[in-house]
């Protein structure tokens, strides 16, 4: 078989995508990687890594109003959805992790991901636990983002799946995500 003949999208697509959301320190990246590892074919799409692809002109979110940083938040989400759609079509379960605390941001994910059902899961260990985790990890944050907890709880209050992972292990949190979404790892 020649390289030009190698099919990418073979077999059935995956059963949708998981969007793990929460404030910094809620465990999104750790849980996303562990969740993806439970499946025979899955991809972890870490949205912060997509931001790091920007070599010049990148603007990380900040507490101050920054229209360019806000635009790039949606650019990251769009690229995450494009990747998720591609992985899903190739039979891989996409697991996206992103800081999503505003309704407009979550609605953008819902409108942009077109490959199948999107399962948003909010990890909500609480602001104090998230701050504790942030202080204990290698990745140093220059801002205490705990204040986002209030915005997230106000704006996303009507969402179906909230998991308080403050006292759960990573594996217990993955089990809770699977139970809440109805997805089944082989």
N, C-alpha and C positions, 0 to 999 in steps of 0.2 A: 504494500500500500504506500503510495506516495504521500508526502507531507500535505499536499493540496487536497488530498482525499480524506484526511482524518476528521471524522465528525466530532463536534464538540458536545452538542446537545443530543445525547442518546438516552433512550429509556424515558421513563416518566419524570416530570419535574418533581421537586420536593414539595412537601405539603404546606407551603407558606414560609413565613419568616418570623423570627422573634426579634422584637425591639426592646432591649433592656434599657430602661431609663431611670434616672435618679440624679441626685446632686453628687458632686465630687466626694469620693469616699464612701459611697453607698455600696460599692462592690461590683459595679457593672462589668468592668473588664475581667476581673477574676472569675465571676460567675459565668460570663459569656464564654470564656475559654473552656471552662469546665463543662458547660452545657454542650458546646460544640463537640467536645471530646467524647461525649456519650453516644454520638451518632456515628454510623459507618461512613457517612459522607456529609460533612458540614464545614462551614467557613465562618470564622470570627472576623467581623468587620468592625475594627476599632476606629471610631470617627476621629479621635484625636490624631491617629496616625495619618489620616487623610489630610488633616490640617498641616501636618509636618511635611507633606509633599510640596507645599508651596515654598519655593526657594527664596523668592523676594516678593515683597508686598503683602505678606501674610500678616493678619491681625488676629490675635487671640482675643476671646471675649474678656471684657473687663467690667467692673461695677459701674464705671462711668459710661455715659451714652456715647457710643461709637458706631455710626451708621455703617462704616466699612466692615467692622468686626461682625455686626449683625448680618450684613449681606453674606459674609463668608460662613456664618453659621448655617445659612440655608444652602449655600454652595456645597458645604460638607455633607449635608443631609441629602441633597440631590445626588451627589456622587456615591454616597452609601447606598441609595436606592438603586442606582444604575448597576453597581456591583452586585447587590442582592438579587436583582432581577436576573442578571447573567448567571450567578451561581445557582439560583433556583432552577432555571431552565436546563442547566447541566446536571441536575439531580442532587445538588448540595443544599442542605438546610442552611440558609443564611442566619447568623446571629449577630445583630447590630448592637453596639453599645454606644450611647450618647447621653450627654447631659441635656435633658429636655424638661423644662419646667413651665413652659408657656403653651397654651392651647393652640395658638397659631403654628407653633413649631411642630407639634404632634399632628395637627391637621395637614401640614405640608407633607409629612411622612406618609400619611394615609393617602393623600392625593397623588404622590409621586411614585410610590411603590406599586407596580402594576402586575407583578407576577403571580399573585395569589393572596391568600389571607395574610394579614399582618397582625401579629399577636403582641400588642404593647404590654409590657410587664414593668410596673413601677417598683423598684427596690427602695424601701423607705425605712432604713434603720433608725432614723431620727437624726437631727442636726448634731447632737452631742456625740453620738457614736461615729458619725461620718467624720467629724473633726478629729476625734481620737484616731481613727484609721488613717486620715491624711497625715497626721503628725508622726505616725509609726512607719510610713512607707518610704521607699527610696526616692520616689518621684516627689520633688519638692514643689509645692504650690506657693506662689507669692501672695495669694489672696485667700482669706478665710471665706469660703463660699457657703457657709452654713445658713446664711440669710436666705438662700434660694429655697430652703425647705418650706417656708411660709408661702412663697409664690407658687411653688409646685402643688402644695396641698389645696390652695385656693383655686388655681386654674384647672387642675386635673382631678378635682374632687369626684366628678362623675365617672371616672374610668373604672373599669370592672376589676382589673387585677392589680392589687397592691400587696406586696409582701414585706412584712416587718422582719428584716433579716438581722436585727441587732444581736440576737442570741443564737442564731443559726450558724452552723458550719457551712462551708461552701457547698459540700455535697447535699446537705439538708435544703439549702436554698435552691439548688438545681432540682431536687425532687419536688419542691414546692412549685417551681416554674413549670415543670412537666405536668404536674397534677392540675394546675390552674389553666394551662393552655390546651390540655388534652392531647398534646403531642406525645408520641411513644418512641423512645429510644430502643433499638433492638437489644 
